[in-house]
Amino acid sequence: MKNLKLYTLFILLGLLPQLQAQELSFTEAVQWMQTHNEKLLGTHKQAEAAQLGAESAKGLRWPTLSLEGNYIWMNDDLYLNFNKYKYAVSGITGLDPALLGDWKVKFQDYNVGRLSADFSWPIFTGGKIKAGVKAGQLQADFAKLEIEKVESNLIKDLANRYFQTQLAKEAILVREQALASAEKHLYNAQKLEENGMLAPVETMQAQTAVADANRELKAAQKDEELARAALFGLMGIPEDSVQLSTPLFEVKKLESLAYYQDLAKQNFPEIVQARIKKQLAEQKVAAEKANFIPDIALVAKQYLLSDNLPITEPDGYVGIGMKVNIFNGFQNKRNYEQAVTVSESVDLLTAQAERDIQTLVKKHYTEILKQQEQLTSLEESIAFAEELVRVREKAFAAGFATSTDVADANLYLASIKIKRLQALYEIDKTLAELLETSGVSAYYLDFIL
């Protein structure tokens, strides 16, 4: 693991000149996450393991062939002792028992060696094998959906942090403009005071406005630092290595609410996974039901090598076997009932999840529409605020407005611009949430291009 981390570090260091030489678009950030995010890569490995498990389950349909060998040394040869019958025979025949000899017969030497090939092929299991194979593939499909879920969540998180950073960067520009306006106003106020045309208190108000604007600028710069740290922490690259190039964007047109709700019903990974859980539960029911039915298999054995093989064992045999459980404390019955209950519970939980998802899609969709309306209103307000600043500055120069009036106008303009940026950010963030809930996070890039 340590070597892997060092190797990854060397790769990142090797890429730094390239990253510093170019800006990072949101699309490039997504591509980076898809190829470097450890959680996503780990999910790919889990899906690969699940698929291998599904391939392994298919082996249940095939016969098994195995070799078995052993060599045994016993403490003595094995005998059958018939001497007690010898005396009965002697009594009947009148012969001397000594003349009849020893009726102790050896039937097995003390050492036995054997090597056999064993064959078994289940030809009927009541559906257990079919259910097992189907369940294995369903588990593989479930794991693949986990990849989609993790990737969708990463795109959502990346959109949130990427455009939060862009919001913070744009907010700095607004605060810099506000500071420049405040400094310009202070300069004008000082000139008017020097010429005896303005009271000192008005200049002090202008100085206060500069201090306030400077404080807001520093706060915005800190916000950007935190946003960049969160973004590049998610991506796992140094903060200063790249500059973001995809700006906050407007969503001009959405499809209908019903369109996204239908997408969510069909594609949202957790909904699709719930349906797979239902199918898994059905296969569990089938497997438990099959426990009431006999298992039938073809069997065969052939000794390849033997030494002193017992006389009771043939060199080989072929046959058919049957096994059925008559009584095991009602375990089969209880397991079957449990499987049926689980299947029914999955139906209920899936139905509730589908309703919840429909509500969540509507929430995100409505939020985007709300922010679009806010954006239109704020753009109109910006035009009004800019005109207000112009009028207040002219009035101040003519002696009809105070420094506070000018500062308030500039503050109002800055706040409206910030609100506009926040509305854009909310649209971009909520769009990612809407598409994730709809199960089509990849569509997010289409809104940017």
Secondary structure, 3 states (H helix, E strand, C coil): CHHHHHHHHHHHHHHHHHHHHCCECHHHHHHHHHHHCHHHHHHHHHHHHHHHHHHHHHHHHCCEEEEEEEEEECCCCEEEECHHHHHHHHHHHCCCHHHHCCCEEEEECCEEEEEEEEEEEEEECCCHHHHHHHHHHHHHHHHHHHHHHHHHHHHHHHHHHHHHHHHHHHHHHHHHHHHHHHHHHHHHHHHHHHCCCCCHHHHHHHHHHHHHHHHHHHHHHHHHHHHHHHHHHHHCCCHHHCCECCCCCCCCCCCCHHHHHHHHHHHCHHHHHHHHHHHHHHHHHHHHHHCCCCEEEEEEEEEEEEECCCCCCCCEEEEEEEECCCCCCCHHHHHHHHHHHHHHHHHHHHHHHHHHHHHHHHHHHHHHHHHHHHHHHHHHHHHHHHHHHHHHHHHHHCCCCCHHHHHHHHHHHHHHHHHHHHHHHHHHHHHHHHHHHCCCHHHHHHHHC
